[in-house]
Amino acid sequence: MLIDVQLIEAPTAAQVWSDRIEVETKRLSEEQNNVVARLTHRIDEVLFGAAVRHADKSPAPNASAIEFVLHAHNFWARNPTSVRGAEGAMKFFDQALQRDPNLVSAMIGKFTALYYVIFLDPQADHDRIVKEMDQLSLRAATVDERDPSAWYVRAIALAFQWRWQAAVDASAQAERLDPTDSTIFSQRAETMLLMGRPTDALALVDKALSLETANTVATAWPLHTRCRTYVGLGRYDEAIAACEKSAFLHDWWMPHLYLVAAYTHQGETTKANAEKTKVLQQRPAISFSDFNALRLSDNPTFVQQIDDKLFVELRKAGIPER
Protein backbone atom coordinates (compact mmCIF):
# COMPACT_ATOMS: atom_id res chain seq x y z
CA MET A 1 0.00 0.00 0.00
CA LEU A 2 1.21 3.49 -0.88
CA ILE A 3 0.38 6.32 1.51
CA ASP A 4 0.48 9.75 -0.12
CA VAL A 5 0.89 12.81 2.10
CA GLN A 6 0.54 16.46 1.17
CA LEU A 7 1.13 19.61 3.18
CA ILE A 8 -1.09 22.45 2.05
CA GLU A 9 -0.72 26.11 2.95
CA ALA A 10 -4.16 27.09 4.24
CA PRO A 11 -4.33 30.76 3.08
CA THR A 12 -3.36 29.97 -0.52
CA ALA A 13 -4.26 26.27 -0.81
CA ALA A 14 -0.82 25.80 -2.36
CA GLN A 15 0.98 22.49 -1.93
CA VAL A 16 4.25 23.11 -0.11
CA TRP A 17 5.34 19.50 0.32
CA SER A 18 4.36 15.95 -0.59
CA ASP A 19 5.77 12.52 0.08
CA ARG A 20 4.92 8.84 -0.21
CA ILE A 21 5.48 5.91 2.11
CA GLU A 22 5.10 2.29 1.06
CA VAL A 23 3.75 -0.18 3.63
CA GLU A 24 2.84 -3.83 3.21
CA THR A 25 -0.95 -4.07 3.50
CA LYS A 26 -0.80 -7.17 5.67
CA ARG A 27 1.45 -5.31 8.12
CA LEU A 28 -0.49 -2.05 8.17
CA SER A 29 -2.11 -2.63 11.56
CA GLU A 30 1.17 -3.52 13.29
CA GLU A 31 3.06 -0.75 11.50
CA GLN A 32 0.47 1.96 12.13
CA ASN A 33 2.35 3.65 14.97
CA ASN A 34 5.63 3.58 13.06
CA VAL A 35 4.03 5.05 9.96
CA VAL A 36 2.51 7.89 11.98
CA ALA A 37 5.87 8.54 13.67
CA ARG A 38 7.73 8.57 10.35
CA LEU A 39 5.23 10.98 8.83
CA THR A 40 5.49 13.18 11.92
CA HIS A 41 9.28 13.29 11.48
CA ARG A 42 8.96 14.37 7.88
CA ILE A 43 6.36 17.02 8.58
CA ASP A 44 8.47 18.33 11.47
CA GLU A 45 11.47 18.59 9.14
CA VAL A 46 9.46 20.48 6.53
CA LEU A 47 7.94 22.88 9.05
CA PHE A 48 11.27 23.47 10.76
CA GLY A 49 12.95 24.03 7.40
CA ALA A 50 10.30 26.61 6.48
CA ALA A 51 10.80 28.42 9.80
CA VAL A 52 14.57 28.43 9.26
CA ARG A 53 14.24 29.86 5.74
CA HIS A 54 12.13 32.72 7.09
CA ALA A 55 14.69 33.51 9.81
CA ASP A 56 17.05 35.22 7.36
CA LYS A 57 17.40 38.52 9.22
CA SER A 58 19.58 38.94 12.31
CA PRO A 59 17.38 38.74 15.43
CA ALA A 60 16.53 41.95 17.25
CA PRO A 61 18.22 42.50 20.63
CA ASN A 62 15.01 41.55 22.40
CA ALA A 63 14.39 38.43 20.26
CA SER A 64 13.50 35.14 21.93
CA ALA A 65 15.92 32.26 22.35
CA ILE A 66 14.18 30.20 19.68
CA GLU A 67 14.50 33.07 17.19
CA PHE A 68 18.28 32.95 17.69
CA VAL A 69 18.23 29.18 17.16
CA LEU A 70 16.31 29.53 13.90
CA HIS A 71 18.64 32.26 12.64
CA ALA A 72 21.66 30.13 13.59
CA HIS A 73 20.38 27.35 11.34
CA ASN A 74 19.58 29.84 8.57
CA PHE A 75 23.10 31.29 8.70
CA TRP A 76 24.62 27.81 8.72
CA ALA A 77 22.48 26.62 5.79
CA ARG A 78 24.07 29.37 3.69
CA ASN A 79 27.59 28.17 4.63
CA PRO A 80 27.02 24.44 5.23
CA THR A 81 30.52 22.99 4.93
CA SER A 82 32.74 25.82 6.10
CA VAL A 83 34.30 26.72 9.43
CA ARG A 84 32.75 30.16 9.01
CA GLY A 85 29.29 28.63 8.82
CA ALA A 86 29.72 26.45 11.91
CA GLU A 87 31.41 29.11 14.02
CA GLY A 88 28.97 31.81 12.95
CA ALA A 89 26.01 29.60 13.84
CA MET A 90 27.62 28.82 17.18
CA LYS A 91 27.57 32.51 18.15
CA PHE A 92 23.80 32.60 17.63
CA PHE A 93 23.34 29.36 19.57
CA ASP A 94 25.32 30.95 22.42
CA GLN A 95 23.03 33.98 22.33
CA ALA A 96 20.03 31.66 22.51
CA LEU A 97 21.51 29.95 25.58
CA GLN A 98 22.14 33.31 27.23
CA ARG A 99 18.41 33.93 26.97
CA ASP A 100 17.36 30.41 27.92
CA PRO A 101 20.13 28.27 29.46
CA ASN A 102 17.87 25.20 29.40
CA LEU A 103 16.90 25.32 25.71
CA VAL A 104 17.88 21.85 24.53
CA SER A 105 17.59 22.69 20.82
CA ALA A 106 20.25 25.40 21.30
CA MET A 107 22.53 22.96 23.15
CA ILE A 108 22.15 20.40 20.36
CA GLY A 109 22.71 23.07 17.71
CA LYS A 110 25.92 24.23 19.36
CA PHE A 111 27.03 20.62 19.84
CA THR A 112 26.57 19.95 16.12
CA ALA A 113 28.50 23.11 15.20
CA LEU A 114 31.39 21.97 17.40
CA TYR A 115 31.30 18.58 15.69
CA TYR A 116 31.66 20.28 12.30
CA VAL A 117 34.53 22.47 13.52
CA ILE A 118 36.52 19.37 14.50
CA PHE A 119 36.20 18.01 10.97
CA LEU A 120 36.64 21.30 9.11
CA ASP A 121 39.35 23.15 11.03
CA PRO A 122 42.75 21.40 11.20
CA GLN A 123 43.81 23.96 13.81
CA ALA A 124 40.88 23.24 16.11
CA ASP A 125 41.66 22.42 19.74
CA HIS A 126 40.46 18.82 19.64
CA ASP A 127 40.61 18.13 23.37
CA ARG A 128 38.81 21.35 24.32
CA ILE A 129 36.05 20.77 21.78
CA VAL A 130 35.51 17.13 22.79
CA LYS A 131 35.28 18.23 26.42
CA GLU A 132 32.74 20.91 25.54
CA MET A 133 30.72 18.41 23.48
CA ASP A 134 30.71 16.06 26.46
CA GLN A 135 29.45 18.81 28.77
CA LEU A 136 26.78 20.03 26.35
CA SER A 137 25.40 16.56 25.64
CA LEU A 138 25.33 15.61 29.32
CA ARG A 139 23.57 18.87 30.11
CA ALA A 140 20.99 18.30 27.36
CA ALA A 141 20.24 14.76 28.53
CA THR A 142 19.95 16.00 32.12
CA VAL A 143 17.62 18.90 31.28
CA ASP A 144 15.30 16.68 29.21
CA GLU A 145 15.94 12.98 29.64
CA ARG A 146 12.90 12.25 27.43
CA ASP A 147 14.40 13.99 24.39
CA PRO A 148 15.86 11.36 22.00
CA SER A 149 18.03 14.01 20.31
CA ALA A 150 19.78 14.68 23.61
CA TRP A 151 20.74 11.00 23.90
CA TYR A 152 21.70 10.93 20.23
CA VAL A 153 24.30 13.69 20.71
CA ARG A 154 25.31 12.08 24.00
CA ALA A 155 26.20 8.92 22.07
CA ILE A 156 28.33 10.95 19.65
CA ALA A 157 30.17 12.68 22.50
CA LEU A 158 30.92 9.36 24.20
CA ALA A 159 32.18 7.83 20.95
CA PHE A 160 34.59 10.76 20.55
CA GLN A 161 36.01 9.76 23.94
CA TRP A 162 36.28 6.08 22.87
CA ARG A 163 33.79 5.16 25.60
CA TRP A 164 32.25 2.62 23.29
CA GLN A 165 29.81 0.73 25.50
CA ALA A 166 28.53 3.96 27.02
CA ALA A 167 28.01 5.32 23.51
CA VAL A 168 26.03 2.23 22.50
CA ASP A 169 23.95 2.50 25.68
CA ALA A 170 23.16 6.17 25.01
CA SER A 171 22.16 5.32 21.45
CA ALA A 172 19.91 2.53 22.72
CA GLN A 173 18.21 5.02 25.03
CA ALA A 174 17.62 7.35 22.09
CA GLU A 175 16.09 4.46 20.16
CA ARG A 176 13.80 3.55 23.06
CA LEU A 177 12.51 7.11 23.04
CA ASP A 178 12.11 7.26 19.25
CA PRO A 179 12.56 4.00 17.29
CA THR A 180 11.69 5.70 13.98
CA ASP A 181 14.46 8.33 13.82
CA SER A 182 16.90 7.33 11.09
CA THR A 183 19.73 9.47 12.48
CA ILE A 184 19.87 7.36 15.65
CA PHE A 185 20.64 4.25 13.59
CA SER A 186 23.05 6.20 11.38
CA GLN A 187 25.01 7.30 14.43
CA ARG A 188 25.14 3.79 15.85
CA ALA A 189 26.24 2.45 12.46
CA GLU A 190 29.23 4.79 12.52
CA THR A 191 29.99 3.73 16.10
CA MET A 192 29.99 0.08 14.99
CA LEU A 193 32.39 0.98 12.18
CA LEU A 194 34.72 2.72 14.64
CA MET A 195 34.46 -0.29 16.99
CA GLY A 196 35.71 -2.61 14.24
CA ARG A 197 32.32 -4.26 13.65
CA PRO A 198 31.64 -3.73 9.91
CA THR A 199 28.83 -6.30 9.61
CA ASP A 200 26.86 -4.59 12.37
CA ALA A 201 27.59 -1.21 10.79
CA LEU A 202 26.17 -2.26 7.43
CA ALA A 203 23.01 -3.72 9.00
CA LEU A 204 22.38 -0.45 10.84
CA VAL A 205 22.97 1.54 7.65
CA ASP A 206 20.23 -0.50 5.99
CA LYS A 207 17.94 0.15 8.96
CA ALA A 208 18.58 3.91 8.80
CA LEU A 209 17.92 4.06 5.06
CA SER A 210 14.74 1.98 5.41
CA LEU A 211 13.24 4.79 7.48
CA GLU A 212 13.30 6.98 4.38
CA THR A 213 14.02 10.39 5.79
CA ALA A 214 13.35 13.37 3.56
CA ASN A 215 16.45 15.10 4.96
CA THR A 216 19.26 14.85 2.41
CA VAL A 217 22.04 15.21 5.00
CA ALA A 218 20.47 12.49 7.14
CA THR A 219 20.39 10.22 4.07
CA ALA A 220 23.97 11.09 3.12
CA TRP A 221 25.35 10.08 6.53
CA PRO A 222 24.51 6.34 6.48
CA LEU A 223 25.65 6.18 2.86
CA HIS A 224 28.92 7.74 4.00
CA THR A 225 29.30 5.07 6.68
CA ARG A 226 28.54 2.36 4.10
CA CYS A 227 31.26 3.81 1.86
CA ARG A 228 33.86 3.87 4.64
CA THR A 229 32.92 0.37 5.73
CA TYR A 230 33.28 -1.04 2.23
CA VAL A 231 36.68 0.62 1.77
CA GLY A 232 37.80 -0.93 5.05
CA LEU A 233 36.66 -4.32 3.75
CA GLY A 234 38.42 -3.78 0.42
CA ARG A 235 35.11 -3.78 -1.49
CA TYR A 236 35.96 -0.75 -3.58
CA ASP A 237 33.23 -1.01 -6.24
CA GLU A 238 30.52 -0.97 -3.59
CA ALA A 239 32.36 1.80 -1.77
CA ILE A 240 32.34 3.98 -4.89
CA ALA A 241 28.58 3.56 -5.36
CA ALA A 242 27.86 4.53 -1.75
CA CYS A 243 30.31 7.42 -1.57
CA GLU A 244 29.18 8.94 -4.85
CA LYS A 245 25.60 9.04 -3.56
CA SER A 246 26.68 10.43 -0.21
CA ALA A 247 28.85 13.17 -1.71
CA PHE A 248 26.06 14.11 -4.13
CA LEU A 249 23.60 14.59 -1.27
CA HIS A 250 26.06 16.39 1.01
CA ASP A 251 29.29 17.90 -0.29
CA TRP A 252 31.54 16.74 2.58
CA TRP A 253 35.28 16.21 2.32
CA MET A 254 35.46 12.74 3.85
CA PRO A 255 33.42 10.82 1.23
CA HIS A 256 35.51 12.62 -1.39
CA LEU A 257 38.66 11.37 0.37
CA TYR A 258 37.40 7.80 0.39
CA LEU A 259 36.54 8.16 -3.29
CA VAL A 260 40.16 9.16 -3.95
CA ALA A 261 41.24 5.84 -2.43
CA ALA A 262 38.58 3.74 -4.17
CA TYR A 263 39.10 5.30 -7.60
CA THR A 264 42.89 4.95 -7.23
CA HIS A 265 42.53 1.25 -6.40
CA GLN A 266 40.35 0.80 -9.51
CA GLY A 267 42.88 2.63 -11.69
CA GLU A 268 40.54 5.57 -12.40
CA THR A 269 43.20 8.25 -12.04
CA THR A 270 41.23 11.13 -13.58
CA LYS A 271 38.32 10.62 -11.20
CA ALA A 272 40.69 10.20 -8.26
CA ASN A 273 42.38 13.51 -9.06
CA ALA A 274 39.03 15.28 -9.37
CA GLU A 275 37.99 14.00 -5.94
CA LYS A 276 41.35 15.00 -4.49
CA THR A 277 40.71 18.57 -5.64
CA LYS A 278 37.35 18.54 -3.84
CA VAL A 279 38.98 17.30 -0.64
CA LEU A 280 41.60 20.06 -0.74
CA GLN A 281 38.91 22.72 -1.15
CA GLN A 282 37.46 21.81 2.25
CA ARG A 283 40.54 20.49 4.07
CA PRO A 284 43.63 21.97 2.38
CA ALA A 285 46.12 20.44 4.84
CA ILE A 286 44.93 16.87 4.39
CA SER A 287 47.55 14.26 5.19
CA PHE A 288 47.77 10.96 7.06
CA SER A 289 48.78 12.86 10.18
CA ASP A 290 45.90 15.29 9.72
CA PHE A 291 43.42 12.41 9.39
CA ASN A 292 44.84 10.60 12.42
CA ALA A 293 44.61 13.82 14.44
CA LEU A 294 40.82 13.42 14.33
CA ARG A 295 41.32 10.50 16.75
CA LEU A 296 38.28 8.68 15.47
CA SER A 297 38.98 5.34 17.15
CA ASP A 298 41.39 3.31 19.24
CA ASN A 299 40.01 0.00 17.96
CA PRO A 300 42.84 -2.11 16.43
CA THR A 301 40.62 -3.53 13.66
CA PHE A 302 39.51 -0.08 12.53
CA VAL A 303 43.03 1.35 12.72
CA GLN A 304 44.41 -1.59 10.71
CA GLN A 305 41.75 -1.14 8.02
CA ILE A 306 42.64 2.54 7.71
CA ASP A 307 46.33 1.67 7.27
CA ASP A 308 45.81 -1.28 4.90
CA LYS A 309 42.89 -0.12 2.77
CA LEU A 310 42.60 3.67 2.92
CA PHE A 311 46.13 4.97 3.41
CA VAL A 312 47.69 2.48 0.99
CA GLU A 313 45.58 3.89 -1.85
CA LEU A 314 45.85 7.52 -0.73
CA ARG A 315 49.64 7.18 -0.76
CA LYS A 316 49.45 6.10 -4.41
CA ALA A 317 47.23 9.14 -5.10
CA GLY A 318 49.83 11.52 -3.68
CA ILE A 319 48.26 12.38 -0.33
CA PRO A 320 51.23 13.23 1.92
CA GLU A 321 52.13 11.46 5.17
CA ARG A 322 52.41 14.80 7.04
WOCOR-V366513 format. One record per pair of residues at least 12 apart in sequence whose C-alpha atoms are under 10 Angstrom apart, sorted by sequence separation. I is the first residue (numbers start at 0). GAP is how many residues later the second one is. D is the distance in whole Angstrom. If there is no record, write none. Layout:
i=[I	I]
gap=[GAP	GAP]
d=[D	D]
//
This chain:
i=[4	5	6	22	54	58	72	75	76	92	93	113	116	117	136	137	140	153	154	155	157	171	187	188	189	191	208	225	226	227	229	230	242	243	246	258	259	262	4	5	21	54	57	58	71	72	74	75	92	93	96	136	137	139	140	153	154	156	170	171	187	188	207	208	225	226	228	229	241	242	258	259	3	4	5	20	54	55	56	57	71	74	75	91	92	95	114	135	136	139	152	153	154	155	169	170	186	188	189	204	207	208	224	225	226	227	242	243	257	258	259	260	291	3	4	51	54	55	71	72	73	74	92	93	113	114	136	137	138	151	153	154	155	185	188	189	206	207	223	225	226	227	239	242	243	256	258	259	260	2	3	4	50	53	54	55	57	71	72	89	92	93	113	136	137	150	151	153	154	170	171	184	185	187	188	204	205	222	225	226	238	239	242	255	258	259	2	3	20	51	52	53	54	55	56	57	71	72	74	89	91	92	135	136	137	152	153	154	170	186	187	188	204	205	224	225	226	241	257	258	259	1	2	3	20	51	52	54	55	56	70	71	91	92	110	113	114	135	136	150	151	152	154	169	184	185	186	188	203	204	222	223	224	226	239	240	255	256	257	259	287	1	2	19	50	51	54	55	69	71	72	89	90	110	113	133	134	136	137	150	151	154	167	168	184	185	188	204	222	223	226	238	239	242	255	256	259	287	0	1	2	18	49	50	51	52	53	54	68	71	72	88	89	92	112	132	133	136	137	149	150	151	153	166	167	170	183	184	185	187	201	204	205	221	222	223	225	238	239	254	255	256	258	290	0	1	48	51	52	67	68	70	71	88	89	110	111	132	133	135	136	149	150	151	152	166	184	185	186	200	201	203	204	221	222	223	224	239	255	256	257	0	1	47	50	51	52	55	68	69	70	71	89	90	109	110	133	134	147	148	150	151	181	182	184	185	203	219	220	222	223	235	238	239	252	255	256	287	0	1	18	50	51	67	68	69	71	85	86	88	89	109	110	132	133	147	149	150	151	167	181	184	185	201	202	219	222	223	235	238	239	252	255	256	287	0	17	18	48	52	67	68	71	85	88	89	110	132	133	147	149	150	166	167	181	183	184	200	201	219	221	222	237	238	252	253	254	255	286	0	16	17	47	48	51	66	67	68	70	87	88	107	110	131	132	147	148	181	182	200	201	219	220	235	236	252	253	0	16	66	67	68	69	85	86	106	109	110	129	130	133	146	147	148	150	164	181	182	184	218	219	220	222	223	227	231	235	236	239	251	252	287	0	64	65	67	68	85	86	109	129	132	133	145	146	147	163	179	180	181	197	201	218	219	227	230	234	235	250	251	252	286	287	17	64	67	68	84	85	106	107	129	144	145	147	148	158	163	179	181	182	197	200	201	217	219	220	223	226	229	230	233	235	236	250	252	253	286	16	64	65	66	67	85	86	106	107	110	130	140	144	147	148	154	158	161	181	216	219	220	227	235	236	252	253	256	15	16	64	65	82	85	86	105	106	129	130	145	146	147	163	164	179	180	181	182	197	198	215	216	218	219	223	224	227	230	235	251	252	289	290	15	63	64	65	67	82	84	85	106	107	129	145	146	147	151	152	155	158	159	163	179	180	181	189	193	197	217	218	219	220	223	226	227	230	233	250	251	286	287	288	289	290	2	62	63	64	84	103	106	107	144	145	148	151	154	155	158	161	178	179	180	182	185	188	189	192	196	197	215	216	217	219	222	223	226	229	286	287	288	289	58	62	64	65	82	83	103	106	126	147	150	151	154	157	161	179	181	185	188	191	192	195	215	216	252	285	286	287	288	4	15	57	60	64	65	68	71	81	82	85	105	126	148	152	155	159	182	183	185	186	187	189	190	197	198	214	215	216	220	223	284	285	286	287	63	64	69	80	81	82	103	104	148	151	155	158	182	185	186	189	192	193	197	216	219	226	284	285	286	2	6	62	63	64	68	69	72	79	80	82	83	103	147	151	154	158	181	182	185	188	189	192	195	285	5	61	65	68	71	75	81	82	83	101	102	103	180	181	184	185	188	191	253	284	4	64	67	68	71	80	81	82	101	103	114	182	185	186	189	275	6	65	69	80	81	103	181	182	185	189	192	6	64	65	68	72	101	102	103	181	185	188	64	68	71	82	101	102	107	111	114	275	100	101	104	107	110	114	271	275	103	106	110	275	104	107	108	111	264	272	103	104	107	110	114	264	271	272	103	106	107	110	261	264	265	260	261	263	264	268	260	263	264	259	260	262	263	257	258	260	261	262	263	264	257	260	261	263	264	256	257	259	260	263	259	260	262	257	258	260	257	259	260	256	259	259	260	259	256	231	231	231	233	231	232	228	231	232	235	230	231	233	234	230	231	232	233	228	231	232	233	227	230	231	232	227	230	231	229	230	227	194	195	193	194	195	196	193	194	195	197	192	193	194	195	196	197	190	193	194	195	196	190	192	193	194	195	193	194	195	192	193	194	195	192	193	195	191	119	118	119	161	163	118	159	160	161	162	118	159	160	161	163	159	160	161	158	159	160	161	158	40	39	40	36	37	38	40	36	37	36	37	33	35	36	37	33	34	33	32	120	121	119	120	121	122	118	119	120	121	118	119	120	121	48	122	125	44	45	121	125	44	45	80	121	125	41	44	79	80	81	123	41	42	79	80	121	40	41	79	80	118	121	37	40	41	37	38	40	37	38	117	118	34	117	33	20	20	19	18	82	81	80	81]
gap=[12	12	12	12	12	12	12	12	12	12	12	12	12	12	12	12	12	12	12	12	12	12	12	12	12	12	12	12	12	12	12	12	12	12	12	12	12	12	13	13	13	13	13	13	13	13	13	13	13	13	13	13	13	13	13	13	13	13	13	13	13	13	13	13	13	13	13	13	13	13	13	13	14	14	14	14	14	14	14	14	14	14	14	14	14	14	14	14	14	14	14	14	14	14	14	14	14	14	14	14	14	14	14	14	14	14	14	14	14	14	14	14	14	15	15	15	15	15	15	15	15	15	15	15	15	15	15	15	15	15	15	15	15	15	15	15	15	15	15	15	15	15	15	15	15	15	15	15	15	16	16	16	16	16	16	16	16	16	16	16	16	16	16	16	16	16	16	16	16	16	16	16	16	16	16	16	16	16	16	16	16	16	16	16	16	16	17	17	17	17	17	17	17	17	17	17	17	17	17	17	17	17	17	17	17	17	17	17	17	17	17	17	17	17	17	17	17	17	17	17	17	18	18	18	18	18	18	18	18	18	18	18	18	18	18	18	18	18	18	18	18	18	18	18	18	18	18	18	18	18	18	18	18	18	18	18	18	18	18	18	18	19	19	19	19	19	19	19	19	19	19	19	19	19	19	19	19	19	19	19	19	19	19	19	19	19	19	19	19	19	19	19	19	19	19	19	19	19	20	20	20	20	20	20	20	20	20	20	20	20	20	20	20	20	20	20	20	20	20	20	20	20	20	20	20	20	20	20	20	20	20	20	20	20	20	20	20	20	20	20	20	20	20	20	21	21	21	21	21	21	21	21	21	21	21	21	21	21	21	21	21	21	21	21	21	21	21	21	21	21	21	21	21	21	21	21	21	21	21	21	21	22	22	22	22	22	22	22	22	22	22	22	22	22	22	22	22	22	22	22	22	22	22	22	22	22	22	22	22	22	22	22	22	22	22	22	22	22	23	23	23	23	23	23	23	23	23	23	23	23	23	23	23	23	23	23	23	23	23	23	23	23	23	23	23	23	23	23	23	23	23	23	23	23	23	24	24	24	24	24	24	24	24	24	24	24	24	24	24	24	24	24	24	24	24	24	24	24	24	24	24	24	24	24	24	24	24	24	24	25	25	25	25	25	25	25	25	25	25	25	25	25	25	25	25	25	25	25	25	25	25	25	25	25	25	25	25	26	26	26	26	26	26	26	26	26	26	26	26	26	26	26	26	26	26	26	26	26	26	26	26	26	26	26	26	26	26	26	26	26	26	26	27	27	27	27	27	27	27	27	27	27	27	27	27	27	27	27	27	27	27	27	27	27	27	27	27	27	27	27	27	27	27	28	28	28	28	28	28	28	28	28	28	28	28	28	28	28	28	28	28	28	28	28	28	28	28	28	28	28	28	28	28	28	28	28	28	28	29	29	29	29	29	29	29	29	29	29	29	29	29	29	29	29	29	29	29	29	29	29	29	29	29	29	29	29	30	30	30	30	30	30	30	30	30	30	30	30	30	30	30	30	30	30	30	30	30	30	30	30	30	30	30	30	30	30	30	30	30	30	30	31	31	31	31	31	31	31	31	31	31	31	31	31	31	31	31	31	31	31	31	31	31	31	31	31	31	31	31	31	31	31	31	31	31	31	31	31	31	31	31	31	31	32	32	32	32	32	32	32	32	32	32	32	32	32	32	32	32	32	32	32	32	32	32	32	32	32	32	32	32	32	32	32	32	32	32	32	32	32	32	33	33	33	33	33	33	33	33	33	33	33	33	33	33	33	33	33	33	33	33	33	33	33	33	33	33	33	33	33	34	34	34	34	34	34	34	34	34	34	34	34	34	34	34	34	34	34	34	34	34	34	34	34	34	34	34	34	34	34	34	34	34	34	34	35	35	35	35	35	35	35	35	35	35	35	35	35	35	35	35	35	35	35	35	35	35	35	35	35	36	36	36	36	36	36	36	36	36	36	36	36	36	36	36	36	36	36	36	36	36	36	36	36	36	37	37	37	37	37	37	37	37	37	37	37	37	37	37	37	37	37	37	37	37	38	38	38	38	38	38	38	38	38	38	38	38	38	38	38	38	39	39	39	39	39	39	39	39	39	39	39	40	40	40	40	40	40	40	40	40	40	40	41	41	41	41	41	41	41	41	41	41	42	42	42	42	42	42	42	42	43	43	43	43	44	44	44	44	44	44	45	45	45	45	45	45	45	45	46	46	46	46	47	47	47	48	48	48	48	48	49	49	49	50	50	50	50	51	51	51	51	51	51	51	52	52	52	52	52	53	53	53	53	53	54	54	54	55	55	55	56	56	56	57	57	58	58	59	62	69	70	71	71	72	72	73	73	73	73	74	74	74	74	75	75	75	75	76	76	76	76	77	77	77	77	78	78	78	79	79	82	101	101	102	102	102	102	103	103	103	103	104	104	104	104	104	104	105	105	105	105	105	106	106	106	106	106	107	107	107	108	108	108	108	109	109	109	110	132	133	133	133	133	134	134	134	134	134	135	135	135	135	135	136	136	136	137	137	137	137	138	139	140	140	141	141	141	141	142	142	143	143	144	144	144	144	145	145	146	147	161	161	162	162	162	162	163	163	163	163	164	164	164	164	166	167	167	168	168	168	168	169	169	169	169	169	170	170	170	170	170	170	171	171	171	171	171	172	172	172	172	172	172	173	173	173	174	174	174	175	175	175	175	176	176	177	190	191	192	195	199	200	201	201]
d=[8	4	9	8	7	7	9	7	9	9	8	10	9	9	9	8	9	9	4	9	8	9	9	4	9	9	10	9	4	10	9	10	5	8	9	8	4	9	5	7	9	9	7	10	9	9	7	6	5	8	10	6	8	9	7	7	7	10	7	9	8	7	9	7	7	7	10	10	9	7	7	7	7	5	9	8	9	9	7	9	9	6	9	9	7	10	8	9	7	8	10	10	8	9	10	8	10	8	9	10	7	8	10	10	8	9	9	10	10	10	8	9	10	6	6	9	6	6	10	10	8	10	9	10	7	8	9	9	9	9	10	5	9	9	5	9	9	10	9	10	5	8	9	7	8	9	10	6	9	8	5	8	9	9	5	9	10	8	7	9	7	7	8	6	6	9	10	6	5	8	9	9	10	7	6	9	8	9	6	5	10	10	7	9	7	6	5	7	9	9	8	9	9	9	9	9	4	9	9	10	10	6	9	5	10	9	8	9	7	9	9	9	5	9	9	8	9	10	9	8	10	7	5	9	8	5	9	9	6	9	8	7	9	9	9	8	8	8	8	9	7	9	9	10	10	7	9	9	8	7	9	7	9	9	8	9	9	7	10	10	10	6	6	9	7	7	6	7	10	8	9	8	9	10	7	9	9	9	9	6	6	9	10	10	6	6	9	9	5	6	8	8	6	9	5	7	9	9	8	5	8	9	10	9	8	9	8	9	8	5	9	8	5	9	10	8	7	7	10	9	6	9	9	10	7	10	10	7	9	10	9	7	9	9	7	9	9	8	9	9	7	10	10	10	6	6	9	6	6	9	9	7	6	8	9	8	9	8	10	9	9	10	9	8	9	8	9	8	9	9	10	10	7	10	9	8	9	9	9	8	10	5	9	8	10	5	9	10	10	9	9	10	9	10	10	6	9	9	9	10	7	6	10	10	7	6	10	9	10	7	5	10	10	6	9	7	6	10	6	9	9	9	9	9	7	9	10	10	9	10	6	9	9	9	5	9	10	5	9	8	9	5	8	8	10	9	5	8	9	7	7	9	6	9	7	5	10	10	9	9	6	6	9	9	7	8	9	6	7	10	8	9	8	9	10	8	9	8	6	10	8	9	9	10	10	10	9	10	10	9	10	9	10	9	9	9	6	9	10	9	10	9	7	9	9	7	7	8	7	8	10	7	7	9	7	7	7	10	9	10	9	9	10	8	7	9	8	7	10	9	9	10	4	10	9	10	4	9	10	9	4	9	10	10	9	10	5	9	10	9	5	9	8	9	9	7	6	5	8	10	7	9	9	9	8	7	8	10	8	7	10	7	8	7	8	7	9	8	9	8	8	9	9	10	8	5	9	8	7	10	8	9	9	9	8	9	10	9	9	8	9	9	8	9	10	8	9	9	7	10	9	9	10	10	10	8	9	9	8	9	10	8	9	9	9	6	7	10	10	10	10	6	9	9	10	10	6	8	6	8	10	7	8	6	9	9	9	10	7	7	9	6	7	10	7	7	9	10	7	6	9	10	10	7	8	9	10	9	9	10	8	6	8	9	7	8	8	8	7	10	10	10	10	4	9	9	10	9	6	10	10	7	7	9	9	8	9	7	9	10	7	7	10	7	9	10	6	9	9	9	10	6	7	9	7	9	9	10	10	8	9	9	10	9	10	7	7	9	9	8	7	9	10	9	6	8	9	7	9	10	10	8	10	8	10	8	8	9	8	9	6	9	9	9	10	9	10	6	7	6	7	9	9	8	9	8	9	9	6	10	9	9	9	8	10	9	10	10	9	7	10	9	9	6	6	10	7	5	5	5	8	10	9	10	6	9	9	9	8	6	9	9	10	9	9	9	10	10	10	10	8	10	9	10	8	10	9	7	9	10	9	10	8	5	6	7	6	10	8	8	9	9	9	8	8	8	9	6	7	8	6	8	9	8	10	10	9	9	9	5	10	8	9	9	9	7	9	8	9	10	9	10	6	9	9	9	9	7	8	5	7	9	6	10	8	9	10	8	6	8	9	10	6	10	9	8	8	10	8	8	9	9	10	10	9	9	8	9	10	9	10	7	6	8	10	10	8	10	9	9	10	9	8	10	8	9	7	10	8	8	9	9	10	10	8	8	10	10	9	7	9	10	10	8	9	10	10	7	9	8	8	9	8	10	9	10	7	8	9	10	9	9	9	10	8	9	9	10	10	9	8	9	9	7	10	10	10	7	9	7	10	10	9	9	9	10	8	8	10	6	8	6	6	9	9	8	9	8	10	10	8	7	10	10	9	7	5	9	7	9	9	10	8	5	6	7	9	9	9	10	8	9	10	7	8	7	10	10	9	10	9	8	10	9	9	7	9	5	10	9	8	7	9	10	9	9	10	6	9	8	8	9	10	10	6	10	9	6	7	10	7	9	10	9	7	7	10	10	6	8	6	10	9	8	6	7	8	9	10	7	9	5	8	9	10	10	8	5	9	7	8	9	6	10	9	7	9	9	10	9	10	9	9	10	9	9	9	8	10	9	8	9	6	10	7	9	7	8	8	10	9	8	8	10	8	8	10	10	10	9	6	6	8	10	10	9	9	8	9	6	10	9	8	7	8	9	10	10	6	10	7	9	10	10	8	10	10	8	9	9	7	8	8	9	9	9	9	9	7	9	7	10	10	7	9	9	7	8	8	6	9	9	9	9	7	9	8	8	9	10	8	10	10	7	10	7	10	10	8	10	8	9	7	8	10]
//
